[in-house]
């Protein structure tokens, strides 16, 4: 059977609409990331009913470092959950539960995860801009340092015989003090005892501020 041009356009439009709806449902995450979230969601869904309660949610958020740390943040989280339900409905998900419910279903969790991830990314970028301003580096210099840092993170895993974490694992890229010293030497820096002391002091202060990682 032959189809007309108008029929072909209608089919293409239908396929495009289905694709857009699918992507909205996934909240911008890849298929691999969705699978990773499903594995974690199922692991924390202790009674296997397809829902997680507030305590189970706290444990999942802790897995990613997104858990609320104050009463104010806890209240904000409850508002985010209702916003996530609204976004899931807009994405075509029918069964998202009622607003204000203490339980959370998977596709609502995905929308919540996107909100938390976006906030985390914005905070990382703000921290990087602050550090860039403090050290008076250009954008190009910061990007060069980022690539050098990441290459040494990869090398540290190789030296330890470990596989680097996948992006969806949400594991911060960090270096040990010894690897930082080796990185500095690779840049041609001579680490005299006095400079080593200064470096150790700076590493300690950055580590205490949770800044000893790449953004």
Steps between C-alpha positions, in 0.01 A plus 500: 500500500626845406470805721472862402735778603241631746472154656877482531510840673225386740695183582822698555316745724351214702843340542649833602225556756558154645875567522451838669257346750748222579783748553285719728413193703873424538567862608804523275673191639643238264361147478807375685447754779132402527602134537746600771228692685266201467756270659544735795125563532427127511778446755344753739139395432516258791143367483512484116167677449626743238504791744753639744411675822668807647765300689590296192517822297741652752728198456491531120576872513788429738638261239546799268585758766166676447347440845356802686722616786266737681131533588468770236648272236263223612204731442643598160531131414129442556422792268742360242324162513165663415669698221654175376153341493372793293790463255440126473132565421599755234730233352204267461541283808154417635567323828711741706303490824330790673667825599619502858528121507792362708575241231676548169476306174781442254430757228432767761836409653664551159364855481618562857844363411523745207412790731764392753760446228434843348541664841822307558638605160417865564670486841810341345515767231462777759778345708723479193433864405579607854828310495584632153444858618703438815798362304459740203502223238348536153231263370759335275740443787225350715403261220864399450535429873174304494627273223835447675323419826266251331786328319670447837178372655484242221867416552447451874234238432728325253788493748272352765366243255144630532244587235402870489142566614234558237356853466160387631662371820527863611840441660708820547833508317763525772874447545696382800771722645770280348344523154476879536872512579573290191278726291685808625837341417373416149435873452864572578450613859789422733355395836749616758419431867360852546286481185383153602384642832309778323348247259394269784343791686307610191386144426377468857300824483345412163416150621325638808293729277416209265678685218760234423325377188432615149173669411 
